[in-house]
Amino acid sequence: MPIDYKAILPKQPLPIVIIGAGGIVKDAHLPAYRKAGFEVHGMVNRTKAKAEALAQEFGIPHVYDSVADAVAQAPENAVYDITIMPNKFIETLEALPDGAAVLIQKPMGDYYPESEAILEVCQRKGLVAAINCQLRQAPFVNAARWLIEQGYIGEVYDMEVRVNLHTPWQLFPHVMVHPRLEILYHSVHYIDLIRSFLGNPHSVYAKTLRHPAKDLSSSRTTLLFDYGDTLHAVVNTNHDHDFGPKHQESYIKWEGTKGAIKTTMGVLMDYPHGVPDVFEYCIKPTDGSAPQWVEYPVEGTWFPDAFIGSMGSLMRYKLGEIAVLPAAVEDVIHTMAVVEAAYKSSAQGGQPIDYNQQG
């Protein structure tokens, strides 16, 4: 059975101006844009030498001295790709031309009031703005979404994300010192992904924890989303499993009334080298025979291919080729509301237990 999962590219891609030149730009944005054939017109970074090095490596013709300089020299129809830290988003958005298309790196602010402020400036300036929640458009996620939308696994009643591995946080020096590390900078991907399939949960139960021997604010999290009495959705992450590859895990699983899907997110294992993704599905036979899992070859992976989807869909929306903008700021503000609720749940703790109850 052929599965339709490949990203649809814009008919006439728009030129891109990148603001920021960190590791994610080198490892994901620029390889994705090169693979898709997107034109990067220029880039700007606080440390100009970093932008110049990437421009030379990827054949980018322009390196600007400032954001104002980038805006002044950018083509009129440029798409701005903001890849800096969230505390610089608002001042950068204010500097963009009204009505411009912009892709903003996740998360959408460090705290919910910042998320609201980002939404306000985008709406006030009429920006066509999306958050780069690119996991929504990873090839294996596209494949799962197609199977579900076509009805192959029936009504989804269970969705699980499990990450149990060793994450080299030192590769992200600006992120690893953050007081809201794990949920805000990692599990936010899964919160957004679950919302993209199941909609907004009624509430969330959460606990995020630190490692006793590490100077990190948090590195393990459990999230349980309340969707009522039949639909179960859970995220379990453990970035501290530094005991070799044998029992490391990184997967997303969907179960439905007629079948199930499981995909391995290989990029997270042995990061940044990664291991191959595996995409499997099982459709229950109607003749009573034993269920069989089918491994389906899916080309591409989260890094860099999902970044083609997030930028490509923004371009297509700006050009009028699609009617709905995936991960628009108006949608991802709800992801950030769930993030905020998760931190509140974690801080408040669970229901106290009375161990002295008498019959």
BALUM-442238 format. One record per residue (C-alpha): residue number from 1; residue in one letter; x, y, z. Coordinates in Angstrom, 3 decimals. Layout:
N
+-------+-------+----------+----------+----------+
: kolza : vexdo :        X :        Y :        Z :
+-------+-------+----------+----------+----------+
:   NUM :     a :        X :        Y :        Z :
...
+-------+-------+----------+----------+----------+
END
This chain:
359
+-------+-------+----------+----------+----------+
: kolza : vexdo :        X :        Y :        Z :
+-------+-------+----------+----------+----------+
:     1 :     m :    0.000 :    0.000 :    0.000 :
:     2 :     p :    1.571 :    3.330 :   -1.035 :
:     3 :     i :    1.524 :    5.990 :    1.694 :
:     4 :     d :    1.435 :    9.679 :    0.752 :
:     5 :     y :    3.915 :   11.370 :    3.109 :
:     6 :     k :    6.238 :   13.611 :    1.104 :
:     7 :     a :    6.120 :   17.371 :    1.624 :
:     8 :     i :    4.620 :   19.405 :   -1.207 :
:     9 :     l :    6.956 :   22.215 :   -2.213 :
:    10 :     p :    5.800 :   25.697 :   -3.242 :
:    11 :     k :    5.470 :   26.214 :   -6.984 :
:    12 :     q :    7.754 :   29.259 :   -6.855 :
:    13 :     p :    9.804 :   29.302 :   -3.619 :
:    14 :     l :   10.355 :   32.656 :   -1.972 :
:    15 :     p :   13.816 :   33.950 :   -0.979 :
:    16 :     i :   14.819 :   33.394 :    2.649 :
:    17 :     v :   16.615 :   35.731 :    5.037 :
:    18 :     i :   17.949 :   33.941 :    8.121 :
:    19 :     i :   18.341 :   35.828 :   11.406 :
:    20 :     g :   20.759 :   33.848 :   13.567 :
:    21 :     a :   23.611 :   31.460 :   12.797 :
:    22 :     g :   23.588 :   28.872 :   15.588 :
:    23 :     g :   24.062 :   25.118 :   15.411 :
:    24 :     i :   20.464 :   24.414 :   14.410 :
:    25 :     v :   20.931 :   26.607 :   11.320 :
:    26 :     k :   24.014 :   24.682 :   10.242 :
:    27 :     d :   22.648 :   21.234 :   11.105 :
:    28 :     a :   19.023 :   21.545 :    9.978 :
:    29 :     h :   17.826 :   24.781 :    8.362 :
:    30 :     l :   20.500 :   25.186 :    5.707 :
:    31 :     p :   20.762 :   21.477 :    4.780 :
:    32 :     a :   16.964 :   21.356 :    4.484 :
:    33 :     y :   16.770 :   24.438 :    2.288 :
:    34 :     r :   19.602 :   23.181 :    0.088 :
:    35 :     k :   17.854 :   19.808 :   -0.301 :
:    36 :     a :   14.559 :   21.507 :   -1.218 :
:    37 :     g :   16.167 :   23.971 :   -3.610 :
:    38 :     f :   15.106 :   27.011 :   -1.572 :
:    39 :     e :   17.118 :   30.206 :   -2.102 :
:    40 :     v :   18.753 :   31.695 :    1.004 :
:    41 :     h :   19.270 :   35.312 :   -0.018 :
:    42 :     g :   21.253 :   36.284 :    3.067 :
:    43 :     m :   21.753 :   35.994 :    6.795 :
:    44 :     v :   22.660 :   38.043 :    9.821 :
:    45 :     n :   24.061 :   37.119 :   13.216 :
:    46 :     r :   25.193 :   38.987 :   16.322 :
:    47 :     t :   28.681 :   37.562 :   15.711 :
:    48 :     k :   29.122 :   38.347 :   12.044 :
:    49 :     a :   32.003 :   35.898 :   11.592 :
:    50 :     k :   29.684 :   32.943 :   12.291 :
:    51 :     a :   27.276 :   34.108 :    9.599 :
:    52 :     e :   30.158 :   34.653 :    7.181 :
:    53 :     a :   31.461 :   31.120 :    7.773 :
:    54 :     l :   28.040 :   29.571 :    7.096 :
:    55 :     a :   27.518 :   31.819 :    4.077 :
:    56 :     q :   30.772 :   30.588 :    2.597 :
:    57 :     e :   29.970 :   26.941 :    3.359 :
:    58 :     f :   26.464 :   27.065 :    1.865 :
:    59 :     g :   26.986 :   29.595 :   -0.914 :
:    60 :     i :   24.831 :   32.360 :    0.572 :
:    61 :     p :   25.460 :   35.639 :   -1.285 :
:    62 :     h :   24.758 :   38.211 :    1.437 :
:    63 :     v :   25.780 :   38.673 :    5.074 :
:    64 :     y :   24.288 :   41.708 :    6.776 :
:    65 :     d :   25.637 :   43.898 :    9.576 :
:    66 :     s :   22.339 :   44.100 :   11.484 :
:    67 :     v :   18.687 :   43.103 :   11.335 :
:    68 :     a :   17.853 :   46.598 :   10.078 :
:    69 :     d :   20.432 :   46.169 :    7.333 :
:    70 :     a :   18.973 :   42.753 :    6.444 :
:    71 :     v :   15.467 :   44.202 :    6.148 :
:    72 :     a :   16.696 :   47.118 :    4.064 :
:    73 :     q :   18.499 :   44.838 :    1.593 :
:    74 :     a :   16.063 :   41.923 :    1.525 :
:    75 :     p :   13.845 :   41.230 :   -1.497 :
:    76 :     e :   10.308 :   42.534 :   -1.050 :
:    77 :     n :    8.826 :   39.027 :   -0.915 :
:    78 :     a :   11.439 :   37.565 :    1.477 :
:    79 :     v :   10.545 :   35.052 :    4.149 :
:    80 :     y :   12.330 :   35.755 :    7.441 :
:    81 :     d :   13.638 :   32.740 :    9.360 :
:    82 :     i :   14.260 :   33.734 :   12.998 :
:    83 :     t :   16.577 :   31.278 :   14.772 :
:    84 :     i :   17.716 :   33.271 :   17.820 :
:    85 :     m :   16.793 :   32.792 :   21.497 :
:    86 :     p :   13.204 :   33.622 :   22.504 :
:    87 :     n :   14.105 :   36.667 :   24.601 :
:    88 :     k :   15.107 :   38.428 :   21.358 :
:    89 :     f :   12.006 :   37.517 :   19.347 :
:    90 :     i :    9.873 :   40.588 :   20.015 :
:    91 :     e :   12.472 :   43.227 :   19.178 :
:    92 :     t :   13.326 :   41.293 :   16.011 :
:    93 :     l :    9.694 :   40.939 :   14.962 :
:    94 :     e :    9.187 :   44.664 :   15.511 :
:    95 :     a :   12.009 :   45.332 :   13.033 :
:    96 :     l :   10.437 :   43.308 :   10.209 :
:    97 :     p :    8.265 :   44.862 :    7.494 :
:    98 :     d :    4.526 :   44.787 :    8.182 :
:    99 :     g :    2.866 :   41.884 :    6.405 :
:   100 :     a :    6.060 :   39.867 :    6.019 :
:   101 :     a :    6.153 :   36.082 :    6.248 :
:   102 :     v :    8.187 :   34.833 :    9.191 :
:   103 :     l :    9.137 :   31.431 :   10.603 :
:   104 :     i :   10.008 :   31.701 :   14.297 :
:   105 :     q :   12.140 :   29.103 :   16.067 :
:   106 :     k :   10.390 :   27.249 :   18.874 :
:   107 :     p :    9.582 :   27.727 :   21.702 :
:   108 :     m :    7.170 :   30.635 :   21.340 :
:   109 :     g :    8.638 :   32.481 :   24.325 :
:   110 :     d :   10.137 :   31.393 :   27.645 :
:   111 :     y :    6.977 :   32.086 :   29.660 :
:   112 :     y :    3.340 :   32.394 :   28.621 :
:   113 :     p :    3.168 :   36.227 :   28.887 :
:   114 :     e :    5.993 :   36.321 :   26.324 :
:   115 :     s :    4.011 :   33.977 :   24.095 :
:   116 :     e :    1.071 :   36.375 :   24.285 :
:   117 :     a :    3.349 :   39.321 :   23.469 :
:   118 :     i :    4.765 :   37.499 :   20.436 :
:   119 :     l :    1.230 :   36.783 :   19.214 :
:   120 :     e :    0.277 :   40.439 :   19.728 :
:   121 :     v :    3.157 :   41.870 :   17.698 :
:   122 :     c :    2.583 :   39.349 :   14.887 :
:   123 :     q :   -1.103 :   40.233 :   14.666 :
:   124 :     r :   -0.562 :   43.989 :   15.030 :
:   125 :     k :    1.991 :   44.019 :   12.203 :
:   126 :     g :   -0.029 :   41.634 :   10.051 :
:   127 :     l :    2.825 :   39.162 :    9.890 :
:   128 :     v :    2.197 :   35.787 :    8.271 :
:   129 :     a :    3.810 :   34.014 :   11.195 :
:   130 :     a :    4.398 :   30.371 :   12.082 :
:   131 :     i :    6.428 :   28.699 :   14.809 :
:   132 :     n :    8.968 :   26.139 :   13.627 :
:   133 :     c :    7.287 :   23.169 :   15.331 :
:   134 :     q :    8.715 :   21.042 :   12.577 :
:   135 :     l :    8.133 :   17.612 :   14.156 :
:   136 :     r :    4.540 :   17.979 :   12.905 :
:   137 :     q :    5.947 :   17.630 :    9.388 :
:   138 :     a :    8.636 :   14.995 :    9.796 :
:   139 :     p :    8.254 :   12.386 :    7.042 :
:   140 :     f :    7.285 :    9.614 :    9.480 :
:   141 :     v :    4.679 :   11.884 :   11.097 :
:   142 :     n :    3.255 :   12.728 :    7.679 :
:   143 :     a :    2.985 :    9.001 :    6.976 :
:   144 :     a :    1.179 :    8.352 :   10.262 :
:   145 :     r :   -1.165 :   11.290 :    9.696 :
:   146 :     w :   -2.077 :   10.008 :    6.230 :
:   147 :     l :   -2.886 :    6.516 :    7.536 :
:   148 :     i :   -5.030 :    7.979 :   10.321 :
:   149 :     e :   -6.834 :   10.478 :    8.093 :
:   150 :     q :   -7.603 :    7.702 :    5.592 :
:   151 :     g :   -9.213 :    5.708 :    8.422 :
:   152 :     y :   -6.824 :    2.747 :    8.314 :
:   153 :     i :   -6.365 :    2.435 :   12.092 :
:   154 :     g :   -9.856 :    3.556 :   13.071 :
:   155 :     e :  -10.522 :    5.817 :   16.030 :
:   156 :     v :   -7.300 :    6.724 :   17.834 :
:   157 :     y :   -7.583 :    5.963 :   21.546 :
:   158 :     d :   -3.920 :    5.971 :   22.593 :
:   159 :     m :   -0.896 :    8.099 :   21.668 :
:   160 :     e :    2.458 :    7.697 :   23.351 :
:   161 :     v :    5.864 :    9.362 :   23.011 :
:   162 :     r :    8.780 :    7.614 :   24.703 :
:   163 :     v :   12.344 :    8.975 :   24.815 :
:   164 :     n :   14.901 :    7.076 :   26.896 :
:   165 :     l :   18.451 :    7.953 :   25.856 :
:   166 :     h :   21.496 :   10.118 :   26.501 :
:   167 :     t :   21.225 :   13.695 :   25.244 :
:   168 :     p :   24.498 :   15.670 :   24.903 :
:   169 :     w :   23.137 :   18.967 :   26.197 :
:   170 :     q :   26.624 :   20.509 :   25.959 :
:   171 :     l :   26.038 :   20.838 :   22.218 :
:   172 :     f :   23.428 :   23.496 :   23.070 :
:   173 :     p :   25.261 :   25.808 :   25.502 :
:   174 :     h :   22.673 :   28.599 :   25.383 :
:   175 :     v :   19.842 :   26.133 :   25.997 :
:   176 :     m :   21.336 :   23.837 :   28.647 :
:   177 :     v :   21.491 :   26.643 :   31.239 :
:   178 :     h :   17.800 :   27.472 :   30.900 :
:   179 :     p :   15.666 :   27.202 :   34.059 :
:   180 :     r :   12.924 :   25.479 :   32.020 :
:   181 :     l :   15.063 :   23.082 :   30.046 :
:   182 :     e :   13.263 :   19.815 :   29.371 :
:   183 :     i :    9.612 :   20.691 :   28.741 :
:   184 :     l :   10.190 :   24.078 :   27.125 :
:   185 :     y :   13.035 :   23.049 :   24.834 :
:   186 :     h :   12.355 :   19.371 :   24.184 :
:   187 :     s :    8.972 :   17.992 :   25.224 :
:   188 :     v :    7.317 :   21.055 :   23.693 :
:   189 :     h :    7.791 :   19.177 :   20.400 :
:   190 :     y :    5.657 :   16.306 :   21.661 :
:   191 :     i :    3.045 :   18.544 :   23.263 :
:   192 :     d :    2.625 :   20.308 :   19.936 :
:   193 :     l :    2.626 :   17.016 :   18.035 :
:   194 :     i :   -0.075 :   15.503 :   20.244 :
:   195 :     r :   -2.200 :   18.642 :   19.897 :
:   196 :     s :   -1.825 :   18.463 :   16.102 :
:   197 :     f :   -3.403 :   14.984 :   16.143 :
:   198 :     l :   -5.804 :   15.098 :   19.089 :
:   199 :     g :   -6.651 :   18.772 :   19.593 :
:   200 :     n :   -6.436 :   20.685 :   22.854 :
:   201 :     p :   -6.467 :   18.579 :   26.046 :
:   202 :     h :   -8.819 :   19.512 :   28.882 :
:   203 :     s :   -5.930 :   19.478 :   31.380 :
:   204 :     v :   -2.455 :   18.064 :   31.918 :
:   205 :     y :   -0.737 :   16.192 :   34.740 :
:   206 :     a :    3.024 :   16.713 :   34.780 :
:   207 :     k :    6.238 :   16.170 :   36.655 :
:   208 :     t :    9.622 :   17.336 :   35.407 :
:   209 :     l :   12.792 :   16.439 :   37.299 :
:   210 :     r :   16.511 :   17.080 :   37.412 :
:   211 :     h :   19.366 :   14.577 :   37.666 :
:   212 :     p :   21.028 :   14.521 :   41.114 :
:   213 :     a :   24.545 :   14.705 :   39.664 :
:   214 :     k :   23.974 :   17.212 :   36.852 :
:   215 :     d :   23.765 :   20.980 :   36.848 :
:   216 :     l :   20.642 :   21.076 :   34.679 :
:   217 :     s :   17.243 :   22.433 :   35.650 :
:   218 :     s :   15.480 :   19.301 :   34.348 :
:   219 :     s :   16.209 :   16.308 :   32.164 :
:   220 :     r :   13.260 :   13.914 :   32.664 :
:   221 :     t :    9.541 :   14.525 :   32.330 :
:   222 :     t :    6.228 :   12.689 :   32.423 :
:   223 :     l :    3.172 :   14.341 :   30.872 :
:   224 :     l :   -0.324 :   12.850 :   30.946 :
:   225 :     f :   -2.973 :   14.667 :   28.917 :
:   226 :     d :   -6.640 :   14.575 :   29.881 :
:   227 :     y :   -8.829 :   13.935 :   26.841 :
:   228 :     g :  -11.651 :   12.268 :   28.703 :
:   229 :     d :  -12.342 :    8.655 :   29.630 :
:   230 :     t :  -11.211 :    6.776 :   26.507 :
:   231 :     l :   -8.402 :    8.750 :   24.828 :
:   232 :     h :   -4.993 :    8.277 :   26.476 :
:   233 :     a :   -2.003 :   10.451 :   25.585 :
:   234 :     v :    1.309 :   10.394 :   27.446 :
:   235 :     v :    4.890 :   11.641 :   27.049 :
:   236 :     n :    7.776 :   10.048 :   28.946 :
:   237 :     t :   11.281 :   11.453 :   28.471 :
:   238 :     n :   14.555 :   10.466 :   30.121 :
:   239 :     h :   17.659 :   12.171 :   28.734 :
:   240 :     d :   19.933 :   10.595 :   31.374 :
:   241 :     h :   20.047 :    6.989 :   30.112 :
:   242 :     d :   23.829 :    6.900 :   29.531 :
:   243 :     f :   24.229 :    3.119 :   29.653 :
:   244 :     g :   24.892 :    2.253 :   26.045 :
:   245 :     p :   22.457 :    1.770 :   23.179 :
:   246 :     k :   20.887 :   -1.576 :   24.143 :
:   247 :     h :   17.868 :   -0.219 :   26.021 :
:   248 :     q :   17.685 :    3.261 :   24.540 :
:   249 :     e :   14.323 :    4.140 :   23.001 :
:   250 :     s :   12.906 :    6.971 :   20.928 :
:   251 :     y :    9.482 :    6.393 :   19.441 :
:   252 :     i :    5.959 :    7.638 :   18.811 :
:   253 :     k :    3.061 :    5.171 :   18.916 :
:   254 :     w :   -0.562 :    5.543 :   17.874 :
:   255 :     e :   -3.193 :    2.897 :   18.625 :
:   256 :     g :   -6.660 :    2.854 :   17.105 :
:   257 :     t :   -9.710 :    0.631 :   17.061 :
:   258 :     k :   -8.615 :   -0.961 :   13.766 :
:   259 :     g :   -4.817 :   -0.805 :   13.915 :
:   260 :     a :   -1.653 :    0.798 :   15.249 :
:   261 :     i :    1.429 :    2.733 :   14.094 :
:   262 :     k :    4.889 :    2.938 :   15.653 :
:   263 :     t :    7.819 :    4.998 :   14.408 :
:   264 :     t :   11.353 :    5.242 :   15.727 :
:   265 :     m :   12.794 :    8.770 :   15.861 :
:   266 :     g :   16.353 :    7.750 :   15.073 :
:   267 :     v :   17.894 :   11.228 :   15.033 :
:   268 :     l :   17.711 :   11.495 :   18.843 :
:   269 :     m :   19.736 :    8.332 :   19.433 :
:   270 :     d :   23.533 :    8.692 :   19.328 :
:   271 :     y :   22.877 :   12.387 :   18.656 :
:   272 :     p :   23.962 :   14.156 :   16.492 :
:   273 :     h :   24.869 :   11.113 :   14.355 :
:   274 :     g :   21.525 :    9.372 :   14.767 :
:   275 :     v :   20.370 :    5.900 :   13.764 :
:   276 :     p :   17.901 :    4.952 :   11.002 :
:   277 :     d :   14.219 :    5.679 :   11.532 :
:   278 :     v :   11.811 :    2.750 :   11.413 :
:   279 :     f :    8.146 :    3.196 :   10.422 :
:   280 :     e :    5.733 :    0.320 :   11.050 :
:   281 :     y :    1.988 :   -0.123 :   10.990 :
:   282 :     c :   -0.446 :   -2.919 :   11.802 :
:   283 :     i :   -4.009 :   -3.176 :   10.549 :
:   284 :     k :   -6.107 :   -5.820 :   12.290 :
:   285 :     p :   -7.325 :   -8.489 :    9.834 :
:   286 :     t :  -11.094 :   -8.784 :    9.495 :
:   287 :     d :  -10.913 :  -12.567 :    9.030 :
:   288 :     g :   -9.700 :  -13.289 :   12.552 :
:   289 :     s :   -6.112 :  -14.131 :   11.523 :
:   290 :     a :   -3.110 :  -12.959 :   13.555 :
:   291 :     p :   -2.190 :   -9.269 :   13.216 :
:   292 :     q :    0.972 :   -8.585 :   11.211 :
:   293 :     w :    3.240 :   -5.547 :   11.427 :
:   294 :     v :    4.411 :   -4.023 :    8.144 :
:   295 :     e :    7.660 :   -2.058 :    7.973 :
:   296 :     y :    7.271 :    0.712 :    5.412 :
:   297 :     p :   10.263 :    2.603 :    3.912 :
:   298 :     v :    9.965 :    6.331 :    4.586 :
:   299 :     e :   12.568 :    8.568 :    2.966 :
:   300 :     g :   13.992 :   11.431 :    5.019 :
:   301 :     t :   13.939 :   12.063 :    8.744 :
:   302 :     w :   13.246 :   14.732 :   11.368 :
:   303 :     f :   16.554 :   16.587 :   10.791 :
:   304 :     p :   16.672 :   18.078 :    8.223 :
:   305 :     d :   13.603 :   16.992 :    6.225 :
:   306 :     a :   10.925 :   18.241 :    8.629 :
:   307 :     f :   12.383 :   21.739 :    8.220 :
:   308 :     i :   11.530 :   21.562 :    4.524 :
:   309 :     g :    7.909 :   21.042 :    5.524 :
:   310 :     s :    7.718 :   23.915 :    7.982 :
:   311 :     m :    9.337 :   26.463 :    5.666 :
:   312 :     g :    7.645 :   25.090 :    2.549 :
:   313 :     s :    4.171 :   25.242 :    4.065 :
:   314 :     l :    4.758 :   28.855 :    5.169 :
:   315 :     m :    5.733 :   29.776 :    1.630 :
:   316 :     r :    2.736 :   27.931 :    0.197 :
:   317 :     y :    0.369 :   29.726 :    2.577 :
:   318 :     k :    1.921 :   33.119 :    1.771 :
:   319 :     l :    1.518 :   32.366 :   -1.952 :
:   320 :     g :   -2.115 :   31.304 :   -1.510 :
:   321 :     e :   -1.485 :   27.671 :   -2.421 :
:   322 :     i :   -2.972 :   26.334 :    0.846 :
:   323 :     a :   -5.750 :   27.715 :    3.040 :
:   324 :     v :   -4.434 :   26.742 :    6.490 :
:   325 :     l :   -1.004 :   27.643 :    7.907 :
:   326 :     p :    0.392 :   24.740 :    9.945 :
:   327 :     a :    1.823 :   25.826 :   13.312 :
:   328 :     a :    0.556 :   29.389 :   12.936 :
:   329 :     v :    1.206 :   31.559 :   15.987 :
:   330 :     e :   -2.570 :   31.569 :   16.608 :
:   331 :     d :   -2.413 :   27.780 :   16.981 :
:   332 :     v :    0.914 :   27.328 :   18.790 :
:   333 :     i :   -0.161 :   29.781 :   21.493 :
:   334 :     h :   -2.266 :   26.824 :   22.704 :
:   335 :     t :    0.831 :   24.610 :   22.808 :
:   336 :     m :    2.446 :   27.223 :   25.034 :
:   337 :     a :   -0.649 :   27.274 :   27.262 :
:   338 :     v :   -0.206 :   23.517 :   27.768 :
:   339 :     v :    3.511 :   24.041 :   28.518 :
:   340 :     e :    2.635 :   26.619 :   31.161 :
:   341 :     a :    0.008 :   24.355 :   32.695 :
:   342 :     a :    2.540 :   21.505 :   32.794 :
:   343 :     y :    4.981 :   23.596 :   34.813 :
:   344 :     k :    2.217 :   24.602 :   37.206 :
:   345 :     s :    1.169 :   20.963 :   37.604 :
:   346 :     s :    4.755 :   19.907 :   38.268 :
:   347 :     a :    5.231 :   22.624 :   40.893 :
:   348 :     q :    1.954 :   21.875 :   42.683 :
:   349 :     g :    2.603 :   18.146 :   42.957 :
:   350 :     g :    0.151 :   15.262 :   43.072 :
:   351 :     q :   -2.759 :   14.487 :   45.327 :
:   352 :     p :   -1.489 :   14.049 :   48.930 :
:   353 :     i :   -1.952 :   10.542 :   50.308 :
:   354 :     d :   -3.443 :    9.948 :   53.742 :
:   355 :     y :   -1.587 :    6.926 :   55.108 :
:   356 :     n :   -3.525 :    7.074 :   58.378 :
:   357 :     q :   -6.963 :    6.458 :   56.957 :
:   358 :     q :   -9.087 :    4.284 :   59.132 :
:   359 :     g :  -11.397 :    1.756 :   57.445 :
+-------+-------+----------+----------+----------+
END
